[in-house]
Amino acid sequence: MPTVRRIVHDFLERRGLTTIFGNPGSNELPFLADLPPSFRYVLGLHEGVVVGMADGYAQATGRPVLVNLHAAAGSGNAMGALTNAVYSRSPLVLTAGQQVRSAIGLEAMLANVDAPQLMRPLVAWSGEPAAASDVPRSVAQAVFEAELHRRPTYLSVPYDDWDQELDDNAAVTLDRTVRRGSLPSEYQVAELVARVEAARNPALVLGGEIDAAGLFDRVVALAEHRSLPTWVAPSPYRLPFPNRHELFRGVLPAGIAAVSDALAGHDLILVLGAPVFRYHQHVPGPYLPAGSRLVQVTDDPGAAARAPMGEALVADPGAVVEALLARTAPRPTARAFVPNPEPATAPSALHPEQVFAALRETQPEDTVYVVESTSTNSAWWRQMDLREGGSYFFPASGGLGFGLPAAVGMAMGRPDRPVVAVVGDGSANYGITALWTAAQYGLPITFVILRNGTYGALRWFGELLGVPDVPGTEIPGLDFARIAEGYGVPATTVTDVDELRAQLKSSGLRLIQVDTFPTSPE
């Protein structure tokens, strides 16, 4: 009779979950025994890096990915990175080894007491099978829950379960499928079309879900079809619209009053694929400008339910976009792109705008940028020219440690596109061991470390809150070129823009450390 391990391996193989990101401990070894040849185990040296790599891989491929963590301590190490995966709606299937069943109640070393509770409320579903015979069904549920909710799930499995033999009932799990449909009704479509047609000055606000669903080009077509001024929702983790398009109005600020001010004058605000809204700075004021109505379309029921204003339609945004293209009268805009301004300069070191201009001028148009440098956001959007879907990724919950690991996952998930990670020196320390994995797999990633010796965003926030003299914002003395070489990544340090351009034109795995002038997000 087949073992639990055999059934689970077969199920994962049939579902395409054959790339495993992990950092195993003793409890996990029985699951990893006898892996089929089609499986690939990607080792990370810290659990936060493991989840960051898996998050990048899931966003790059659009598919669930298996993560292998260690009991309570390893799972706890992963939780910071897990917050980003939750808000990017990445379908990660987290598995963790548990002590043998007879030792859990004794709280033996490496027992995870009340394991399902550990990851709540972050994950969409969390469980631990009540018996070995229920492990295959529980693994299947973890996968299906992750797919349905587009959110991570967590499963703890006692390690003595994997060798248990099962009867024929266990095999029925192998052929299961679970699907979801969320098309809007005819009445809902007609009502929305009528509102758009009747609006005097409508505006479009797009979220990361649009890019995740592969709708980048279709929403551009919609904006041009109706000449809609288009914003990106606050705190974007992906870019759903070309940022130099003449209809692009920018990324909405992350304060209540600031959003309302930016959208003033629009009587209809149509939000596609975004919460309304992910605020950050506490800037109180009216949620919406006077005289405006907001309609949100999202396939995330939670985002629809918790919104403080507007009307929500829980449906596939793609179906709504196609309906609006087909049923509304055209008010077309010719496709045009706004030129980039000359990059700003600084009295000492390079200005971040100079770095981003160099990237724009030297990197292919289909480059995937993984960005984790909050203090340079304004400079980034002024200088970059991103015209393809899947070109921009940012930590969705603002949790540091995303950039370097996610770039590794992106490079594995999209080997057909160049990958560049642009990471601040403060952020880089949180996921630095991802460099080792990049070196081991020979991934052709360009890591650009912006070194300004400070937590720039934190200093900016201190000034915003009226506490400019707080400690712990300076980080001098870091040399990422030497650190990278220790992990096996070729590295160099540049100090002028010509040298930077020359380095950016080379290929293969490398890290470029650039000394930059401190800036703020503005």
C-alpha positions as CSV (number, residue, x, y, z in Angstrom):
1,M,0.0,0.0,0.0
2,P,1.2,3.6,-0.7
3,T,2.6,5.7,2.1
4,V,1.4,9.2,3.0
5,R,4.6,10.6,1.5
6,R,4.1,8.8,-1.8
7,I,0.5,10.0,-2.2
8,V,1.4,13.6,-1.3
9,H,4.4,13.6,-3.7
10,D,2.2,12.3,-6.5
11,F,-0.5,15.0,-5.7
12,L,2.0,17.8,-5.7
13,E,3.6,16.6,-8.9
14,R,0.2,16.4,-10.7
15,R,-0.6,20.0,-9.5
16,G,2.8,21.3,-10.8
17,L,4.1,22.2,-7.3
18,T,7.5,20.7,-8.0
19,T,9.7,23.6,-7.0
20,I,10.1,23.8,-3.3
21,F,11.6,26.7,-1.5
22,G,12.8,25.7,1.9
23,N,15.2,25.6,4.9
24,P,14.7,22.2,6.4
25,G,15.1,21.0,10.0
26,S,15.0,17.5,11.4
27,N,11.2,17.4,11.5
28,E,11.1,18.0,7.7
29,L,13.5,15.4,6.6
30,P,11.0,12.5,6.3
31,F,8.8,14.5,3.9
32,L,11.8,15.3,1.7
33,A,13.0,11.7,1.5
34,D,12.5,10.0,-1.9
35,L,11.6,13.2,-3.8
36,P,10.8,12.4,-7.4
37,P,13.4,13.5,-10.0
38,S,11.0,16.2,-11.3
39,F,11.2,18.1,-8.0
40,R,13.6,21.0,-7.4
41,Y,14.5,22.0,-3.8
42,V,15.7,25.6,-3.6
43,L,17.6,26.2,-0.4
44,G,17.5,29.5,1.4
45,L,19.7,30.2,4.4
46,H,17.0,31.9,6.4
47,E,13.3,31.3,6.5
48,G,12.4,34.9,5.8
49,V,14.5,34.7,2.6
50,V,12.8,31.4,1.7
51,V,9.4,33.0,1.8
52,G,10.6,36.1,0.0
53,M,12.0,33.9,-2.8
54,A,8.7,31.9,-3.0
55,D,6.7,35.2,-3.0
56,G,8.7,36.4,-6.0
57,Y,8.4,33.0,-7.8
58,A,4.6,32.9,-7.2
59,Q,4.1,36.5,-8.5
60,A,6.3,35.7,-11.5
61,T,4.5,32.5,-12.5
62,G,1.0,33.2,-11.2
63,R,0.9,29.7,-9.7
64,P,0.9,28.2,-6.2
65,V,4.4,27.3,-4.8
66,L,5.4,25.0,-2.0
67,V,7.4,26.3,1.0
68,N,9.1,24.0,3.4
69,L,9.7,25.5,6.9
70,H,10.9,24.1,10.2
71,A,8.4,23.8,13.1
72,A,7.7,26.8,15.4
73,A,11.1,28.6,15.3
74,G,11.5,28.4,11.5
75,S,7.8,29.3,10.9
76,G,8.3,32.3,13.2
77,N,11.3,33.4,11.3
78,A,9.2,33.4,8.2
79,M,6.4,35.6,9.4
80,G,7.8,39.0,8.6
81,A,8.2,38.0,4.9
82,L,4.8,36.3,5.1
83,T,3.1,39.7,5.6
84,N,4.3,40.8,2.2
85,A,3.0,37.6,0.5
86,V,-0.4,38.1,2.2
87,Y,-0.9,41.6,0.7
88,S,0.5,40.6,-2.7
89,R,-2.1,37.8,-2.6
90,S,0.6,35.2,-3.4
91,P,-0.7,31.6,-3.2
92,L,2.1,30.2,-1.1
93,V,1.5,26.7,0.5
94,L,3.6,26.7,3.7
95,T,4.3,23.3,5.1
96,A,6.2,22.7,8.4
97,G,7.4,19.6,10.2
98,Q,5.9,18.8,13.6
99,Q,7.3,16.5,16.3
100,V,6.0,12.9,16.4
101,R,2.4,12.8,17.6
102,S,3.3,11.1,20.9
103,A,5.7,14.0,21.8
104,I,3.6,17.0,21.0
105,G,1.6,17.0,24.3
106,L,4.9,16.6,26.2
107,E,6.2,19.8,24.5
108,A,9.3,17.9,23.5
109,M,12.0,19.9,21.8
110,L,10.8,21.1,18.3
111,A,7.2,20.5,19.1
112,N,4.9,23.2,17.8
113,V,2.2,23.6,20.4
114,D,-1.1,24.5,18.8
115,A,0.6,24.7,15.4
116,P,-2.4,26.0,13.4
117,Q,-2.7,29.0,15.6
118,L,0.8,30.2,15.0
119,M,0.3,31.7,11.6
120,R,-3.2,33.1,12.2
121,P,-4.5,35.6,11.3
122,L,-2.1,36.0,8.4
123,V,-2.9,32.9,6.4
124,A,-6.2,32.1,4.6
125,W,-6.2,28.6,6.2
126,S,-4.1,26.8,8.8
127,G,-4.3,23.2,9.9
128,E,-2.7,20.1,11.3
129,P,-4.2,16.7,10.3
130,A,-5.9,14.8,13.2
131,A,-4.5,11.5,11.8
132,A,-1.9,10.4,9.3
133,S,-4.7,9.2,7.0
134,D,-5.9,12.8,6.7
135,V,-2.5,14.2,5.5
136,P,-3.1,13.9,1.7
137,R,-6.6,15.5,2.0
138,S,-5.1,18.3,4.2
139,V,-2.3,19.0,1.7
140,A,-4.9,19.2,-1.0
141,Q,-7.0,21.6,1.0
142,A,-3.9,23.8,1.7
143,V,-3.3,24.0,-2.1
144,F,-6.9,24.7,-3.0
145,E,-7.4,27.3,-0.3
146,A,-4.3,29.1,-1.5
147,E,-5.6,29.1,-5.0
148,L,-9.1,30.1,-4.2
149,H,-8.2,32.9,-1.8
150,R,-5.0,33.9,-3.5
151,R,-3.4,34.0,-0.1
152,P,-0.8,31.9,1.8
153,T,-1.9,28.8,3.7
154,Y,-0.1,26.8,6.4
155,L,0.0,23.1,7.2
156,S,1.8,21.4,10.1
157,V,2.5,17.7,9.7
158,P,3.9,15.4,12.4
159,Y,6.9,13.8,10.9
160,D,6.0,10.2,11.9
161,D,3.0,10.5,9.6
162,W,4.9,10.4,6.3
163,D,5.8,6.7,6.5
164,Q,2.3,5.5,7.4
165,E,0.6,3.3,4.8
166,L,-2.8,4.2,3.5
167,D,-5.7,2.4,1.9
168,D,-7.1,3.0,-1.5
169,N,-9.3,5.9,-0.3
170,A,-6.3,8.2,0.0
171,A,-5.7,8.0,-3.8
172,V,-8.9,9.7,-4.7
173,T,-7.3,13.0,-3.6
174,L,-5.0,12.8,-6.6
175,D,-7.7,13.6,-9.1
176,R,-9.4,16.5,-7.3
177,T,-9.9,19.9,-8.9
178,V,-11.4,23.0,-7.4
179,R,-12.4,26.0,-9.5
180,R,-13.8,29.4,-9.0
181,G,-16.0,31.5,-11.2
182,S,-16.9,35.2,-10.5
183,L,-18.4,36.7,-13.6
184,P,-20.6,39.8,-13.0
185,S,-24.3,39.5,-13.8
186,E,-25.9,41.1,-16.8
187,Y,-27.6,43.6,-14.5
188,Q,-24.4,44.5,-12.7
189,V,-22.6,45.1,-16.0
190,A,-25.4,47.2,-17.5
191,E,-25.5,49.4,-14.3
192,L,-21.8,50.0,-14.4
193,V,-21.8,50.8,-18.1
194,A,-24.6,53.3,-17.6
195,R,-22.7,55.0,-14.8
196,V,-19.5,55.3,-16.8
197,E,-21.4,56.7,-19.8
198,A,-23.3,59.2,-17.6
199,A,-20.2,60.5,-15.7
200,R,-19.1,64.0,-16.5
201,N,-15.5,63.5,-15.5
202,P,-14.7,59.9,-14.6
203,A,-11.3,58.7,-13.3
204,L,-9.7,55.3,-13.2
205,V,-7.7,54.0,-10.3
206,L,-5.8,50.7,-10.8
207,G,-4.3,48.2,-8.3
208,G,-1.7,45.5,-8.4
209,E,-4.4,42.8,-9.0
210,I,-4.7,44.1,-12.6
211,D,-1.1,43.3,-13.3
212,A,-1.2,40.0,-11.5
213,A,-4.2,39.0,-13.6
214,G,-2.3,39.9,-16.9
215,L,-4.6,42.8,-17.7
216,F,-1.9,45.4,-18.1
217,D,-2.6,45.9,-21.9
218,R,-6.4,45.7,-21.5
219,V,-6.6,48.5,-19.0
220,V,-4.4,50.6,-21.2
221,A,-6.9,50.0,-24.0
222,L,-9.8,50.9,-21.7
223,A,-8.2,54.2,-20.5
224,E,-7.5,55.1,-24.1
225,H,-11.0,54.0,-25.3
226,R,-12.6,56.5,-22.8
227,S,-9.7,59.0,-22.4
228,L,-9.7,58.2,-18.7
229,P,-7.1,59.9,-16.4
230,T,-5.5,57.0,-14.6
231,W,-3.9,56.7,-11.2
232,V,-2.3,53.8,-9.4
233,A,-3.8,53.0,-6.0
234,P,-1.7,54.0,-3.0
235,S,1.2,51.7,-1.8
236,P,1.4,49.7,-5.1
237,Y,3.2,46.4,-5.1
238,R,2.9,46.0,-8.9
239,L,2.6,48.5,-11.7
240,P,-0.7,48.1,-13.7
241,F,-0.3,51.0,-16.2
242,P,2.6,52.5,-18.2
243,N,4.0,55.2,-15.9
244,R,5.0,57.6,-18.8
245,H,1.7,57.3,-20.7
246,E,0.0,60.7,-21.2
247,L,-3.1,59.5,-19.3
248,F,-1.0,58.4,-16.2
249,R,-1.5,60.8,-13.3
250,G,0.9,59.0,-10.9
251,V,0.7,56.9,-7.8
252,L,-1.9,58.2,-5.4
253,P,-0.5,59.4,-2.0
254,A,-1.1,57.2,1.0
255,G,-3.0,59.6,3.2
256,I,-6.8,60.0,3.4
257,A,-6.9,63.8,2.8
258,A,-4.2,63.5,0.1
259,V,-6.1,60.9,-1.9
260,S,-9.3,63.1,-1.7
261,D,-7.4,66.1,-2.9
262,A,-5.8,64.3,-5.8
263,L,-9.1,63.0,-7.0
264,A,-11.0,66.3,-6.7
265,G,-13.2,67.2,-9.6
266,H,-14.0,63.7,-10.7
267,D,-17.6,62.7,-10.2
268,L,-17.0,59.0,-10.8
269,I,-13.9,57.1,-9.5
270,L,-13.7,53.6,-10.9
271,V,-11.3,51.4,-8.9
272,L,-10.2,48.2,-10.5
273,G,-8.2,45.5,-8.7
274,A,-7.3,47.4,-5.6
275,P,-8.4,47.9,-2.0
276,V,-9.9,51.4,-1.3
277,F,-7.4,52.3,-0.1
278,R,-4.1,51.1,1.6
279,Y,-3.3,54.2,3.5
280,H,0.0,54.7,5.3
281,Q,0.6,58.2,6.7
282,H,-2.2,59.3,9.0
283,V,-3.5,62.4,7.2
284,P,-7.1,62.7,8.2
285,G,-9.8,64.3,6.0
286,P,-12.7,63.3,3.8
287,Y,-12.5,59.9,2.2
288,L,-13.7,61.3,-1.1
289,P,-13.9,64.7,-2.7
290,A,-17.3,66.5,-2.6
291,G,-19.6,65.4,-5.4
292,S,-17.8,62.1,-6.3
293,R,-18.9,58.5,-6.2
294,L,-16.6,55.6,-6.0
295,V,-17.2,52.1,-7.5
296,Q,-14.7,49.3,-6.6
297,V,-14.4,46.1,-8.6
298,T,-12.3,43.4,-7.0
299,D,-12.3,39.6,-6.8
300,D,-11.1,39.9,-3.1
301,P,-14.2,39.7,-0.9
302,G,-12.2,40.9,2.1
303,A,-11.1,44.1,0.4
304,A,-14.7,44.8,-0.7
305,A,-16.1,44.2,2.8
306,R,-13.6,46.3,4.8
307,A,-13.7,49.4,2.6
308,P,-15.0,52.5,4.5
309,M,-16.7,54.1,1.5
310,G,-18.1,53.6,-2.0
311,E,-19.8,50.7,-3.7
312,A,-18.1,47.4,-4.3
313,L,-18.7,44.7,-6.9
314,V,-17.0,41.4,-6.1
315,A,-16.2,40.0,-9.6
316,D,-13.4,39.3,-12.0
317,P,-12.0,42.8,-13.0
318,G,-11.0,41.3,-16.4
319,A,-14.6,40.6,-17.3
320,V,-15.6,44.2,-16.3
321,V,-12.8,45.7,-18.4
322,E,-13.9,43.7,-21.4
323,A,-17.6,44.7,-20.9
324,L,-16.7,48.4,-20.6
325,L,-14.6,48.2,-23.8
326,A,-17.4,46.5,-25.7
327,R,-20.4,48.5,-24.4
328,T,-19.2,52.1,-23.9
329,A,-18.9,54.6,-26.6
330,P,-15.4,55.5,-27.6
331,R,-13.8,58.8,-26.6
332,P,-10.4,57.8,-27.8
333,T,-7.0,59.2,-26.9
334,A,-4.0,58.6,-29.1
335,R,-1.3,56.6,-27.3
336,A,1.5,59.0,-26.4
337,F,4.3,59.0,-23.8
338,V,5.6,61.8,-21.7
339,P,9.4,62.3,-21.9
340,N,11.5,61.8,-18.8
341,P,12.9,65.0,-17.2
342,E,16.7,65.5,-16.8
343,P,17.8,63.6,-13.7
344,A,18.5,65.7,-10.6
345,T,22.1,65.9,-9.4
346,A,23.5,66.2,-5.9
347,P,26.5,68.0,-4.3
348,S,28.0,64.8,-3.2
349,A,27.5,61.2,-4.4
350,L,25.0,60.3,-7.1
351,H,21.4,61.4,-6.9
352,P,19.1,58.4,-7.1
353,E,17.5,59.9,-10.2
354,Q,20.9,59.6,-12.0
355,V,21.0,55.9,-11.0
356,F,17.5,55.3,-12.3
357,A,18.1,57.2,-15.5
358,A,21.1,55.0,-16.1
359,L,19.0,51.9,-15.6
360,R,16.4,53.2,-18.0
361,E,19.0,53.9,-20.6
362,T,20.9,50.6,-20.4
363,Q,18.4,47.9,-19.5
364,P,16.1,46.1,-22.0
365,E,12.5,47.2,-22.1
366,D,11.2,43.9,-20.7
367,T,13.4,44.1,-17.6
368,V,11.7,43.0,-14.4
369,Y,12.5,45.4,-11.5
370,V,12.3,44.3,-7.9
371,V,12.4,47.5,-5.9
372,E,13.0,48.0,-2.2
373,S,14.1,51.5,-1.6
374,T,11.3,53.5,-0.1
375,S,13.1,56.8,0.3
376,T,13.8,57.0,-3.4
377,N,10.2,56.4,-4.6
378,S,9.7,59.9,-6.0
379,A,13.0,59.7,-7.9
380,W,12.0,56.3,-9.3
381,W,8.7,57.4,-10.8
382,R,10.3,60.5,-12.3
383,Q,13.0,58.6,-14.1
384,M,11.7,55.2,-15.0
385,D,9.7,54.3,-18.2
386,L,7.9,51.0,-17.7
387,R,5.6,50.0,-20.6
388,E,5.2,46.2,-20.0
389,G,3.2,44.2,-17.5
390,G,5.1,42.3,-14.9
391,S,7.9,45.0,-14.8
392,Y,7.7,46.3,-11.2
393,F,7.5,44.6,-7.8
394,F,7.6,46.1,-4.3
395,P,7.0,44.6,-0.8
396,A,3.3,44.6,-0.6
397,S,3.1,45.1,3.2
398,G,6.2,47.2,3.5
399,G,8.1,44.5,5.3
400,L,11.8,44.8,4.7
401,G,13.8,41.9,3.3
402,F,11.7,41.4,0.2
403,G,14.0,42.8,-2.5
404,L,16.9,40.4,-2.7
405,P,15.0,37.2,-2.2
406,A,12.1,38.1,-4.4
407,A,14.6,38.9,-7.2
408,V,15.9,35.3,-6.9
409,G,12.3,33.9,-7.1
410,M,11.5,36.2,-10.1
411,A,14.6,35.0,-12.0
412,M,13.6,31.4,-11.4
413,G,10.0,32.0,-12.4
414,R,10.7,34.1,-15.4
415,P,14.0,33.0,-16.9
416,D,13.0,34.6,-20.2
417,R,13.2,38.2,-18.8
418,P,16.2,40.1,-17.3
419,V,15.8,40.8,-13.5
420,V,17.2,43.8,-11.7
421,A,16.9,44.3,-8.0
422,V,17.1,47.9,-6.7
423,V,17.5,47.8,-3.0
424,G,18.5,50.3,-0.3
425,D,21.3,49.6,2.1
426,G,19.0,49.5,5.0
427,S,16.7,47.0,3.3
428,A,19.4,44.8,1.9
429,N,20.6,43.5,5.4
430,Y,17.2,41.8,6.0
431,G,17.5,39.4,3.1
432,I,21.3,39.4,2.4
433,T,21.6,35.6,2.4
434,A,19.6,35.4,-0.8
435,L,22.8,36.3,-2.5
436,W,24.1,32.8,-1.7
437,T,21.1,31.2,-3.4
438,A,21.6,33.4,-6.5
439,A,25.2,32.4,-6.7
440,Q,24.5,28.7,-6.2
441,Y,22.0,28.7,-9.1
442,G,24.1,31.0,-11.3
443,L,21.1,33.3,-11.8
444,P,21.8,36.3,-14.1
445,I,20.5,38.9,-11.7
446,T,21.8,42.5,-11.4
447,F,21.6,43.6,-7.8
448,V,21.9,47.4,-7.4
449,I,22.5,48.5,-3.8
450,L,21.9,52.2,-3.1
451,R,24.2,53.0,-0.2
452,N,23.4,56.3,1.6
453,G,24.3,55.2,5.1
454,T,20.9,55.8,6.6
455,Y,17.3,54.6,6.9
456,G,16.1,57.4,4.6
457,A,12.3,56.6,4.8
458,L,12.5,56.4,8.6
459,R,14.2,59.8,8.8
460,W,11.5,61.3,6.6
461,F,8.8,59.8,8.8
462,G,10.5,61.2,11.8
463,E,10.2,64.6,10.4
464,L,6.6,64.0,9.4
465,L,5.8,63.0,13.0
466,G,7.7,65.8,14.5
467,V,10.4,63.6,16.0
468,P,13.5,64.3,13.8
469,D,16.1,63.4,16.3
470,V,15.3,59.7,17.1
471,P,18.2,57.2,17.4
472,G,18.8,54.2,15.2
473,T,18.5,55.8,11.7
474,E,22.2,55.9,10.8
475,I,23.9,52.7,9.3
476,P,27.5,53.7,8.3
477,G,30.3,51.3,7.5
478,L,28.6,48.7,5.3
479,D,30.4,47.3,2.3
480,F,28.0,45.2,0.3
481,A,30.6,44.5,-2.4
482,R,32.8,42.6,0.0
483,I,29.7,40.9,1.6
484,A,28.5,39.8,-1.9
485,E,31.9,38.4,-2.8
486,G,31.8,36.3,0.4
487,Y,28.5,34.8,-0.8
488,G,30.0,34.1,-4.3
489,V,28.5,37.0,-6.2
490,P,30.8,39.2,-8.3
491,A,30.6,42.7,-7.1
492,T,31.9,46.2,-7.6
493,T,31.5,49.7,-6.2
494,V,30.8,52.7,-8.4
495,T,30.9,56.4,-7.6
496,D,30.2,58.2,-10.9
497,V,27.4,57.8,-13.5
498,D,29.7,56.9,-16.5
499,E,31.2,54.0,-14.5
500,L,27.7,53.0,-13.5
501,R,26.4,52.9,-17.1
502,A,29.4,50.8,-18.1
503,Q,28.8,48.3,-15.3
504,L,25.1,48.1,-16.1
505,K,25.9,47.2,-19.7
506,S,27.6,44.0,-18.6
507,S,25.7,40.7,-18.1
508,G,25.4,37.8,-15.7
509,L,25.1,37.7,-12.0
510,R,26.6,40.8,-10.3
511,L,26.1,43.3,-7.5
512,I,26.8,47.0,-8.0
513,Q,27.1,49.1,-5.0
514,V,26.3,52.8,-5.7
515,D,26.9,55.6,-3.2
516,T,23.9,57.8,-3.4
517,F,22.7,61.1,-1.9
518,P,20.0,60.8,0.8
519,T,16.5,61.6,-0.5
520,S,12.9,61.3,0.9
521,P,9.8,59.8,-0.6
522,E,8.0,63.2,-0.7
